[in-house]
Amino acid sequence: MVIVRGAKDSSLMSNSASIVRLTIPSEFDMLDFVQLVSDRFCAAGTLDEDGVHWVGVAVRESVINAIKHGNQLDESKHVTVEFALVPGDNPVELVVRVQDEGEGFDLHDLSDPREPDNLLKSSGRGIFFMRSFMDEVDIRPASEGGIEVRMVKRLR
């Protein structure tokens, strides 16, 4: 089951924000759907083709981590992905929030993918990519449990 919600939320800022919220099962088959929504939402936020691509990579990596590491591939658990265009003084911000229902983890336990011993590993680069392609990345325990990843891209 996929739950899709869209809204204008005036509580986020003084001006209204456009929001799309997806709730998906922890299935990798859902990645293409999330990617499609991400691409369309980013294009509506006036990101150029490269910007749409790199935000999409960050979103995809975050959702993969939520499914694989957060929810441990448990299809009964869900991942929430929220896209918001938040008006500000200047520039408008694209805010993406990804939340899982897992146990969480300690960021300090992660290996640096740039270390020589990690260069040839097939995984371990997701958070590095998120931080490389977005202007802000905040990873913290969610108030409802699980982990919340909040990513911001400023639209210039």
WOFEN-V267519 format. One record per residue. N is the residue number from 0. RES is the residue in one letter. PHI is phi in whole degrees, 0 to 359 (NA if undefined). PSI is psi in degrees with one decimal (* if undefined). Layout:
BEGIN
[[N;RES;PHI;PSI] [N;RES;PHI;PSI]]
END
This chain:
BEGIN
[[0;M;NA;135.9] [1;V;242;130.3] [2;I;250;125.7] [3;V;239;128.8] [4;R;231;141.9] [5;G;229;147.3] [6;A;197;165.5] [7;K;254;124.5] [8;D;241;108.8] [9;S;278;-6.7] [10;S;281;-16.9] [11;L;286;-37.8] [12;M;210;175.9] [13;S;294;-35.4] [14;N;269;162.9] [15;S;280;151.4] [16;A;248;143.0] [17;S;271;129.8] [18;I;228;136.9] [19;V;234;127.9] [20;R;238;126.4] [21;L;248;138.5] [22;T;238;116.2] [23;I;236;153.8] [24;P;289;160.4] [25;S;282;71.7] [26;E;229;130.3] [27;F;298;-22.4] [28;D;300;-19.4] [29;M;278;-10.7] [30;L;300;-41.0] [31;D;295;-37.1] [32;F;296;-46.7] [33;V;299;-41.0] [34;Q;298;-43.0] [35;L;299;-46.2] [36;V;297;-43.2] [37;S;301;-48.2] [38;D;299;-44.4] [39;R;293;-42.2] [40;F;294;-42.4] [41;C;295;-40.3] [42;A;296;-36.8] [43;A;293;-25.7] [44;G;274;11.7] [45;T;67;25.5] [46;L;286;143.8] [47;D;285;176.5] [48;E;301;-42.3] [49;D;296;-43.5] [50;G;299;-43.4] [51;V;301;-44.3] [52;H;299;-49.7] [53;W;289;-35.4] [54;V;296;-40.6] [55;G;301;-40.0] [56;V;298;-45.4] [57;A;298;-44.1] [58;V;296;-46.8] [59;R;300;-46.0] [60;E;299;-40.4] [61;S;294;-42.2] [62;V;292;-40.2] [63;I;302;-46.7] [64;N;299;-41.0] [65;A;297;-42.8] [66;I;290;-50.7] [67;K;283;-52.9] [68;H;268;-41.4] [69;G;288;-60.1] [70;N;270;1.3] [71;Q;54;36.9] [72;L;62;19.7] [73;D;278;105.8] [74;E;293;-12.6] [75;S;279;-14.0] [76;K;266;156.1] [77;H;242;159.7] [78;V;240;131.4] [79;T;256;129.6] [80;V;237;122.7] [81;E;237;130.1] [82;F;247;132.3] [83;A;221;133.8] [84;L;262;112.0] [85;V;250;113.0] [86;P;292;143.6] [87;G;219;-165.4] [88;D;300;-54.4] [89;N;173;122.3] [90;P;263;174.3] [91;V;292;145.8] [92;E;247;137.3] [93;L;266;117.9] [94;V;247;125.1] [95;V;242;129.5] [96;R;237;128.1] [97;V;237;127.3] [98;Q;228;134.5] [99;D;252;-179.7] [100;E;245;26.4] [101;G;273;-167.8] [102;E;275;-17.3] [103;G;91;176.2] [104;F;202;169.1] [105;D;258;120.0] [106;L;303;-29.3] [107;H;291;-15.8] [108;D;277;-7.5] [109;L;281;141.8] [110;S;277;150.8] [111;D;280;118.0] [112;P;293;-11.2] [113;R;271;-8.4] [114;E;292;142.9] [115;P;308;-39.3] [116;D;292;-17.6] [117;N;255;-6.6] [118;L;299;-34.9] [119;L;262;2.6] [120;K;291;147.7] [121;S;275;-3.3] [122;S;218;176.7] [123;G;101;12.4] [124;R;248;-2.8] [125;G;303;-52.4] [126;I;293;-36.2] [127;F;301;-45.2] [128;F;297;-44.7] [129;M;304;-47.3] [130;R;292;-28.4] [131;S;285;-35.2] [132;F;260;-13.4] [133;M;248;158.0] [134;D;282;-31.4] [135;E;219;141.7] [136;V;221;123.8] [137;D;236;124.2] [138;I;240;122.4] [139;R;206;162.0] [140;P;298;136.5] [141;A;278;148.3] [142;S;298;-29.0] [143;E;270;4.0] [144;G;103;162.3] [145;G;81;-166.5] [146;I;243;141.8] [147;E;243;128.2] [148;V;252;122.6] [149;R;244;119.8] [150;M;240;140.6] [151;V;234;134.5] [152;K;236;120.4] [153;R;278;128.7] [154;L;267;114.8] [155;R;270;*]]
END
